């Protein structure tokens, strides 16, 4: 693409553009987050992603990974369900069960 800063690309340049990820060695070497794949981020139920991210951060920090521990933490942080009521333990258990059934989390989690 021959676009210069401040110039609009031609239609051909726009439609033929390629997005390339640059080298991010500093980011990768100092990464302090948790890994997540596109498939994991694209779950049909948004609660699955919330529970998965919460589970992975708790795992990284050495915290309890039980359903009730994750539920308690989510409710302390004000996590609401679809009905604007606090997320229920059953909702969190269902999300963990779906993630386990798909091989993303280990089986279990219930106390």
N, C-alpha and C positions, 0 to 999 in steps of 0.2 A: 504494500500500500504506500502510495507516495504522498499521503496527506501531510501537510505541514501544520503546525499548531495554529489554530485560528481559521483554517480553511475547511470548508465542507468537502467531504469526499464525493467523488462522482458516484453515480448509481452503481456502476460496475465495481468500483472500489468498495463500496458499502456491502454489496451482496457477495463479493469474493474475499472479504476480509477473513483473516484467520486470527484466532485468539490463542496466544501462546503463553503458557505459564513460565515465568522467568525462574532462574536459579535462585533458590531460597535457602541456601545452606545455613545462614545464621538463624533463620526461623526454625528450620528443621533440627539444627543442633541444640537449640535452646527451647524446644517445644515443651510447654508445661501443661498442655491441655490433655484431652483424651481423644483417642482416634475414633472416627466414625466414618463409615462408608456411605456412598450415595444411596445404596439400597436401604441401609439402616435409617438414613435421614428421610427417606421417602415412604415411611410406613403409612398405611391408610388411616390409622387412628393417631392423632397428634399426641395423645397421652403416652403411647408407646415410646416415642422419641424422648419425651420429658423423663419418663421412668428410666430409659436406657442411659441417657446422659447423667442423670442423678446417680444411678447405680455405678457407672464407671468412675465418676468423681469420688464417690464414697469408697470404692475399691482402691483407687489410687491413694486415698488418704488413710486407708486402714480402718475405716468405719464399718459398722454393722451393715450387712447387706440383706437383712430380712425384709419381708414385705411391710411389716409394721414399722420398722425403723425408717424405711424410705417414705412410707405414708406419713409418719409423724413429722418428718423433716419437711415434706412438701406442704403439709397443712400449716406448719409453723411459718413457712414462707408465703402463705396466702394463696396457694394453688387452688383454683376453682374449677369445677366441672362445667359441662355444657349448660347446666341449669343455674349457673352463678352461685351454687352452693359449694362448700368445701368438697374437694375430691374425697371419695369414700375409700375405705380400706378395700372393699370389694372391687372398685375400679382399678386400684393399683395392683391388686392380685391378678385381675383379668389381664392387665397389660403385661405383667411379668410372665403369666402363663403363655400368652401369645408369643412373647419374645423367646421363651424357653422352647416352645413347640417348633419355632423356626430355627432353633440352634444358635440363637444370638446370646442368650443367657443360659447358664447351667440350670438344670431342672431344680425345682425346690423354691425356696424363698419364703414359704409359709412357716409360721412358728407353730 
